[in-house]
């Protein structure tokens, strides 16, 4: 039987959730910014190292403008993982990150949370990493949906982690 | 409930689907999607996978609402944006899709515009920040590379001066003259690069200072008369006597403008003459405007080239023996603009070129303005035979050069410290008449070391010792920074032997007079 896990992309508007969603599912990228209203859902089937198949049901949600608490609660129901995406070029997309993570951790205790800084192609990685450390911003990976840097590896690792 | 669902089934924007607990479609209409009875709802769209978590682990929920769900029909490629209600009734589950595609698409347009404008302003902000960072990097790169080039150049020019004072054969003299000329050219090139970079970044500041206009012009007369004699051409000057001896303006930049244009006139004139005239354009209260006319009988410039004369890296001559960077006139034009002046050029090929430059100045209206200040001459105090100088410098060649120049005078003892810490050790052990302090030494830089000397000691032989800053970063800020940090003077690398000795003598003499 195919395993099925729900993964929800969260974060401010314009951080690149839809671009990552398209990279994850179809390995495509477009420069055009198209706002997401509500939620788009697609399935990505991943083969795990043990040969099993995992259906990752990816939910690309509408970006919030202030806090993750603004995201509709029904979208988060039954989730196995949250990918909190922020934009490395816009500090306002991660200044409330710690508060948002605290909210998610206390309300969705069983959900695996990953933090991803996107748009790596627009910044200097070394300086940005230092700046994030200075601001005490936790993150799991820095990616570029545009260049595909770290995107597929992140997805593979996530697939393994949520099936453990 | 039954009635409500029946009513909805007739609404064209609604679809009602009944499924079993294992996801098999039991009943459905096809108002929105052509899903078939008997098929699995999980195959219809991945959204419905959400049902697995409720059917596998049944909870207490009786109804759930999911607004604004994008549902695509893979076969027709049709996308609808629906609000989805899921109602749990015993072993049956009813799904109701409300199609609000039009309403959501309208909302989408507003959201798109709003978000786009915010993202655009952030993008512009980021671009601006990036450009500023790039500019900062470029400036610091140029400043650093300038320092790196000037340091060996200081040694080359300094050692040539030392070499020229030794007994040389005619051939050796000629070779040393070529090395000196080329080194000076390289130095001028670095100056040009720095100026262009400052002009571009807007960091070139106009300085208003009182200076001897007569002395400035006499300098041109003297040096270009020599060039004229060497080249076998005539140099004529005509200066309006009514021009004040002392003017207020940016002496350095005025010198640079006139020197560049005069230099070009001589460079491109093989026979005939170069004439240089200065006249008063107008004078009101404490302001005046001067017209500088530099006319040569040289190669001239083709008419079509004149509009490009002030572009960067422009050279029209094909004669490779005439050296130049192609930056000189671009700098002249920028400097004239910066000083609120104007520059015009007219030329006839094979007959010559005329540059007319108008520059504004101020002058002092008091009587003392006409007299005063020539470069004061200083002598080392008579009471002492030898003076002890500490040179704080980490570059071995510069150490050697300064030592060679000073020791050859026969009036100086020299100690060398290679960093700030060592300088402090020397200062504590010996009394010095003067310190030459490189600004970029390690373990306490020149500024920190000066601060320690000035503030940490009660002994005035230490705390009041004259200090001359020494650096390859030859901009106006370096001098100001040195004076503000407690140093008494500043020497830019590469330096001339005469300047080094003049400044050392001046500071020692001033200290002795105090």
Interface residues (C-beta under 8 A of the other chain):
Chain A: X4 X6 X13 X14 X33 X34 X35 X37 X38 X39 X40 X41 X42 X43 X55 X57 X62 X63 X72 X74 X75 X77 X78 X89 X90 X122
Chain B: X45 X46 X47 X49 X50 X52 X53 X54 X64 X65 X66 X67 X68 X69 X70 X81 X104 X107 X108 X111 X112 X115 X116 X118 X119 X122 X126
